[in-house]
């Protein structure tokens, strides 16, 4: 829901239960955001580690750990 400029001048009254629910929602979103950032950091770290291993490897290149082409072929029955 988008609010127009005039509505920002209006007060909003919440019951104690509504306030607690709002605060709980904000905390849940904050925790979910923190977990998402942890996953992103882990994935970036894994990708960086993979790139370093590939560069140091005497093989042509290591397989991309996030390459889903083989999985897609299996799902499609190829």
Secondary structure, 3 states (H helix, E strand, C coil): CCCCHHHHHCCCCCCHHHHHHHHHHHHHHHHHHHHHHHHHHHHHHHHHHHHHHHHHCCCCCCCCCCCCHHHHHHHHCC
